[in-house]
Structure formats: C-alpha cells, structure tokens
Amino acid sequence: MQRTYIKDLSAHIGTDVLIKGWVSVRRDQGKMIFFDFRDRSGSVQGVVLPGSAATETAKETRNEYIVAVEGVVNKRPEKNVQEGRQNGDIELEIKQVQIITVAQDLPFELDAEVNLDTLLDHRPFTLRRSRERAIFTVQAEIVRAYGDFLESEGFKQFQAPKLVGDDAEGGGDIFKVEYFKDKNAFLATSPQLYKQIMVGVFERVFSVGNVFRAEKHATTRHLNEYTSMDIEMGFIEDHTDIMHLENRLMIYLTDHLRKTCADAFALFGAGIPTVPQEIPHMKLREAQALISKETGVDCTHEPDLEPEHERWLCTYAKEQLDSDFIFITHYPVSKRPFYTMEDESDPGFTKSFDLLFRGVEITTGGQRVHDYDTLMEKMRLKGLDPLSFMFYLQAFKYGVPPHGGWGMGLERLTQKMLGLDNVKEATLFPRDMNRIDVRLSE
C-alpha cells in the first residue's frame, strides 16, 4: 500500500491507508489504546480497538517509536470533534502496527516544561517538540520569503567564503585560524568585502550564510555564530535607497508569514507586525536628544545606542508612531567600518542606519565608499594596512558604482517575530562562549 501523508487523511474518509511517522503520545483507556502520530506534514489521533490484530504490537509501542500504521480513516462523532485542530474531525482506526525503529528511554516527556540549558542539552530530542518545529518553520519561511523578494527585485544569490584573510570590520573580536605554517586566516565576521566585489559583477546580490563573532557575551541577544542575511546593490543615490528597499522587504515578508505561518504565531500568542508604507526614521543625535528629554538620562555624547535605549525607542515608535520598526541613521564615522560613506552634508557622521524592531537592532546597513583612493585613505585612518586588502581593492581599481547594502541577523529577527525570551531559542544549534552543542563547562 502506498504511503499517505497525515495532512491528506481527510481526503480518504472510509478508506484504508498507510501512514509512517513517529509516536508523539500513547495513552491506554480501558481496553483501547490511543496514539497521536506525526509526520512531516502534521499529526492525527489513532485508536486500537479491543480485539484488533494490532493490539499486541501496540502494547509494545512507546513514545518516539517510528512506525508504519495501516488503518481506516473514520469521521469523529460530532461531540468528539476538536475544532481548530488539524484532523480534529477524523480518527484513524488502527488495523496493523509495524515498529520500524525502537526509541530508547526518553529523558523527559517531549512537551515537558524545561529550562533553557536542559532544552539545549537535549537539542536533538527537543527540536522534535511542536514548539520548536513551529519556530524553525517560521525561520525557514523567513529565508524563503527573503530570497523570493530579492530575486523579484533583480538580485542574484552568491555564496561568500567563511575563511578569510583579514577582518572586514577591522575589529578585534574575530576567530583566528592557524593556516599552513606561517599564515593566519580568520572566520568571517561578515560577507561584506565579497558582496561589494560582486556588485561589480551582478550589480545586485544577496547571500544567506553563517558568520562568526568572537565576542565574549553571554546575553539573550548575542551568539558567536549566527546566520547573516545580506544584500548589496549598485547605482544607488544614497543610503535611503537601501532603507526603502528594506521597508518593502518587510512588508513582503510579513504578508508572507500571515499566509504561511498564522498557526505558529498563534501558538506563541505573537502578533505578526504590520509594516507601515514608510518606516519612521531619525538621526542618532535626534534619537538621543529625545531619549534624554523624555527619560532625563543624558546620552547625547554617546557614539552608539545602549540596549535599553534601543528598547525605549522601539516602545516610542510603537506607541507614538504606530510602528514596530524604526530606522536610526547617521552613526559617527568613528563607530562605523572603513568602507562606510561619510555624509558630505553632515561631516563626522555616516550615511548608515540600523533598523530596530521590538527592542533590538536587527539590521545594520548604509552606503559604502566606492572610490579607490578614498577607501585607501579610510583604511589608514582606521589603522588598517591597505596591503592586507589588495585582493578586495582590485574591484575598486577597476570601477564599482555607488552602492550600499545591509546585514540582517536571522535568529534575532525570528526571536523578535515570535516574542521569544532568548535568541538561542531561535537558533538550531547555538554557539556561544558557554556552549558548542554541549556546555563547555562540563
């Protein structure tokens, strides 16, 4: 008999079917044995009736066993219909059970309430929970929508290297890799230099891939390895072209999530944000002046926003501007990498931006320097040796148009979309200073 996926069972009422999947729950009620089965398409309840040929095997079957089940699809009596639940109006009357794989004793019930460390210590098991499957279904749909939108805008995807010869940001928080005998390589903190090179090839490019930060943080918002969703595009007028594109991306993305992930958001009690046609924006100094005026805390001389100020601005944007998002622009030259374009009408400040969403920065972007000589000078001002970047600088020797882009953290975006407490919950296999699969303290 050909396998039927669980999501399709309602089209087979009154007929015999074969399903394959996992046992999520097994319950004995008198002489009847009830199961909840799941496969990649969904879940369904099944029952072994007294006297069934499946009884003896069913008695041996436990949670997380992988099974092949033959049975007949029956409509439930009206009083037993479970409204709003997948297959809530049908039940599988089990005729035969074949055990494909036996599961060992489980560390705890799959949907038991556990703390974050326990959740991550048993990640291969806990990822099977409906909660975690919902998180990573949403994340997969974010990535799909991201690529679909950008391809519709003429972008080509490319794969950036993860092993690089120097650090694009010019900072110290990088992982060094001993390379051959007398050279060092580094794990990439960004695909930045390569996407700028690719503007000279395709004009509009994007990438989705892992990046690495050797920051010694142990917070709810930091990871040492995360997924960066990047774009770079040529022939822009200034950074606002990039902001307008991201605004349209967010509209597209949230519309896509409403169509594909409404059940997942309902599971978390999270609202899919409505993105305004024009996300509000203000310069960093304007934002800091507003914070200082409203809170009495003078932050006007700070070169960047503190986390509590990002949270305050997002609350302000939601309550006063009716937006879950807000752009903050014009960060100081001193706080942005060498390739960031200085605003000629606002010396000392850059044509750059951060996009804040529900209390945290999810995107950093802006216009880049495209002139070869200017890039060389800016490198020197940052204390960098242009000779270390000659491979990258070739692109600018041979002509790159005015361009810009952004980097967006997939895990942070997923976390904030679903209202999760910790970014590690939105990371399949988190890497931070305390964990690489297992806790490093053990």
C-alpha positions, -999 to 999 in steps of 0.1 A, spaced: 0 0 0 13 35 -9 20 58 20 -4 86 27 8 118 44 -11 128 75 -22 161 61 -41 143 33 -60 119 55 -93 139 55 -95 131 17 -96 94 24 -125 90 48 -139 55 48 -108 40 31 -78 21 42 -45 40 44 -8 35 53 9 62 73 45 64 85 59 86 113 66 90 150 45 82 180 40 115 198 17 102 226 4 68 236 -25 65 261 -43 35 274 -80 39 282 -95 6 293 -91 -19 266 -84 7 239 -50 22 231 -49 57 217 -19 72 198 -10 106 184 11 101 153 31 128 135 50 130 102 65 160 84 30 171 73 11 171 105 -5 149 132 -35 127 138 -51 106 165 -54 69 161 -71 42 182 -66 4 185 -100 -11 194 -104 -42 216 -98 -74 197 -78 -57 169 -49 -76 153 -28 -45 161 -32 -49 199 -1 -69 208 23 -47 188 5 -15 201 12 -26 237 49 -27 229 49 7 212 61 38 231 66 75 225 91 84 197 90 49 182 89 51 144 61 31 130 42 22 99 4 21 106 -24 7 85 -59 16 93 -92 31 81 -100 68 83 -132 75 102 -151 107 108 -154 115 145 -188 117 162 -200 153 163 -194 155 201 -158 145 197 -148 169 170 -118 191 181 -124 225 164 -93 243 152 -70 213 154 -55 196 123 -75 164 117 -97 173 146 -128 158 128 -112 124 119 -96 95 136 -76 66 124 -89 32 133 -57 12 135 -57 -23 120 -19 -30 120 12 -15 135 48 -22 123 76 -9 145 104 4 123 127 19 149 127 15 187 134 46 207 154 44 239 141 57 272 133 94 269 150 119 293 116 136 299 82 139 282 86 157 249 64 187 257 76 190 293 84 224 306 122 226 309 148 254 314 169 267 285 200 247 294 181 215 295 164 224 263 197 228 246 215 199 263 189 176 247 186 195 214 184 165 191 153 154 211 137 188 220 138 200 184 110 175 178 86 194 201 57 212 183 70 245 198 105 241 183 92 229 150 70 260 148 100 282 155 121 268 127 92 265 103 88 303 107 125 307 103 125 287 71 97 308 57 116 340 65 145 327 45 123 317 16 105 350 15 138 368 17 151 351 -13 119 353 -33 116 391 -27 152 398 -36 151 377 -68 120 395 -79 140 427 -75 168 415 -98 192 402 -71 214 372 -76 223 349 -47 260 341 -42 280 321 -17 305 341 3 336 324 18 337 318 55 375 316 58 391 350 51 425 366 51 415 396 72 386 410 91 361 432 72 352 452 102 387 460 113 379 449 149 395 425 173 365 402 180 375 376 154 383 339 155 419 332 143 426 300 124 462 288 121 467 284 84 496 264 69 528 272 88 533 309 89 499 325 80 468 332 99 433 331 85 401 342 102 364 331 104 344 357 85 326 382 106 306 393 75 305 387 38 309 425 33 341 426 12 329 399 -11 294 413 -17 310 446 -26 332 428 -51 301 411 -65 284 444 -71 310 448 -99 298 415 -113 260 414 -110 251 449 -96 226 434 -72 235 404 -50 224 387 -17 237 360 5 224 339 34 251 323 55 269 319 88 292 345 102 313 344 134 320 369 162 345 362 190 326 385 214 327 373 250 290 380 255 265 357 274 233 376 268 198 369 255 207 387 222 243 375 213 257 345 195 292 336 184 279 321 152 247 333 135 231 335 101 235 368 83 212 377 55 230 403 34 224 424 3 245 448 -17 232 469 -47 248 493 -71 237 526 -87 221 540 -56 217 577 -48 224 573 -10 215 551 20 178 559 18 175 538 -13 186 508 8 162 518 36 133 520 11 141 485 -3 142 471 32 109 487 40 93 469 10 111 437 20 95 438 55 60 444 40 65 414 17 79 392 45 51 399 70 25 393 43 41 360 35 42 350 72 5 358 75 -2 334 47 21 306 57 26 307 95 -5 320 112 -8 288 133 28 291 145 23 327 156 -10 318 173 9 291 192 32 317 207 5 343 211 26 366 189 13 392 165 27 395 130 37 431 127 20 455 103 48 474 85 40 510 75 45 521 40 72 544 54 90 531 85 98 561 107 134 573 109 155 597 128 192 605 131 211 591 161 216 625 176 178 633 173 170 599 189 195 606 217 181 641 223 146 626 225 157 599 250 175 625 271 145 648 271 119 621 279 139 600 304 163 625 320 193 603 311 218 623 291 231 600 263 237 628 238 275 623 238 275 586 233 286 572 199 260 545 198 228 533 214 227 513 246 204 482 246 180 500 270 178 529 246 170 506 216 142 492 237 130 527 246 130 539 210 110 508 199 84 514 226 83 551 215 79 541 178 51 517 187 31 540 210 37 573 193 44 564 156 23 532 153 53 512 141 71 481 154 101 493 133 123 524 134 154 534 114 182 552 132 206 569 108 239 588 108 261 570 132 296 586 138 324 578 114 343 566 145 317 538 151 314 525 115 338 504 94 362 520 70 340 513 39 311 534 53 303 566 34 306 598 53 277 623 47 293 653 30 264 675 43 269 662 79 307 658 84 317 633 110 286 612 105 279 584 81 252 575 55 244 545 76 215 531 95 203 505 120 168 490 118 153 485 153 125 460 158 107 452 191 136 464 212 167 452 194 187 461 163 181 435 136 198 452 106 229 474 100 234 490 66 243 520 46 261 534 16 296 523 10 327 542 -3 332 533 -40 363 554 -48 396 535 -47 417 564 -33 392 573 -6 390 537 5 428 535 9 428 567 30 399 555 52 417 522 58 448 541 70 427 563 93 413 531 109 448 518 114 445 492 87 472 483 62 458 485 26 483 459 16 463 433 36 432 442 15 447 444 -20 425 414 -33 394 433 -23 407 467 -36 411 453 -71 374 457 -76 376 494 -69 407 498 -91 386 486 -120 354 505 -112 325 499 -88 293 521 -89 279 539 -59 265 511 -38 252 500 -4 236 472 15 227 457 48 234 427 71 204 412 90 205 386 118 181 358 110 180 344 146 173 378 161 146 385 136 130 351 143 132 357 181 115 391 179 89 380 154 77 352 178 84 371 211 110 346 224 129 354 255 164 344 242 179 344 207 193 309 214 157 296 213 156 307 176 190 291 169 190 254 158 224 246 174 236 277 194 273 285 196 283 310 223 311 313 249 293 287 271 282 261 245 292 242 214 265 216 213 273 207 250 281 231 278 318 239 277 319 240 315 313 202 316 
